[in-house]
Amino acid sequence: MLVLLIAICILSSVHATKLERVHDNELLNLIKVEKYVIVLFTTSADCADCNNYEKKLAHLREDLVDVMSTWVVKAIDSQLLQLYSNDREPVLIFFRHGLPLLYDGPLEDEDIITTFTENKAPTVKELTDDTFEHLTQASTGATTGDWFVMFYSTDCVQCLRTMAKWEMVGAKLKHKVNVALVNKATTGISTARRFNIYNTPQFIFFRHSKMYRYDIGTHDVASFVAFAKEGYKNIKPEEVPALPSYFDEYTKIIITFLYDNPWTLKLASICIGVLVIVLATIKCMQLDEKEDKEDKED
């Protein structure tokens, strides 16, 4: 009896340090159906950090469930991780109605619980051509505060992997800087042209009618936050362009089309070259005919 009791205690203690494992199809269903899902992406390889993360989350699981009614699970060697991050395991992601937030903070009880409970709703705003200037007032002095904007497109893998980090940037800058998204390919196409955005992802910090392009190669949460707080001061500012006129808009449409389709410029150059050759040949033939006619008259 004593042996059985000891065995039960051992099993209970082991279970208390482990999270429920879900496979990719189960995880997709959880993300789709459940309001809140906290997922630890881990690996089957020897990983001390992964074990520490799992122990910490297993310890916090009951508190998280009580406070947020959230699922807390782990996914081992999941192929889904590459959709949300290019970081190595362990990676901790909090899904709110399917929208991911990548946790980037110390492995401490208070930090984890505070981050998740205070960011149950998305922190990043989606701006469109219709709302960008109205909400940001970028060209008139930004009386609505500073804005850090990520320009993305739906066919950009790097953009997809940056979304969860961008949500964490919004969480860290909450009440200090407005963090937003603009879809270059669809609802924000005119806004992207206005700021000469041709490739994605691109990031611009707007402050007091000035704009600062984030051209640093690192796309991690700490670098983004540092740039929005102080780093932008080391970048040469640009004047925020005024809202474009119809002529400016059509001009940029043509420029963007040529940029996205460089073959058209080459084709046009070839056609012009052929046309010049044809016209030159015709001109030469006309001159030869004129000279022959003059010779016959003489």
Secondary structure, 3 states (H helix, E strand, C coil): CHHHHHHHHHHHHHHHCCCEECCHHHHHHHHHHCCEEEEEEECCCCCHHHHHHHHHHHHHHHHHHHHHCCEEEEEECCCCHHHHCCCCCCEEEEEECCEEEECCCCCCHHHHHHHHHCCCCCCCEEECCCCHHHHHCCCCCCCCCCEEEEEECCCCHHHHHHHHHHHHHHHHCCCCCEEEEEECCCCCHHHHHHCCCCCCCEEEEEECCEEEEECCCCCCHHHHHHHHHCHHHHCCCEECCCCCCHHHHHHHHHHHHHHHCHHHHHHHHHHHHHHHHHHHHHHHHHHHHHHHHHHHHC
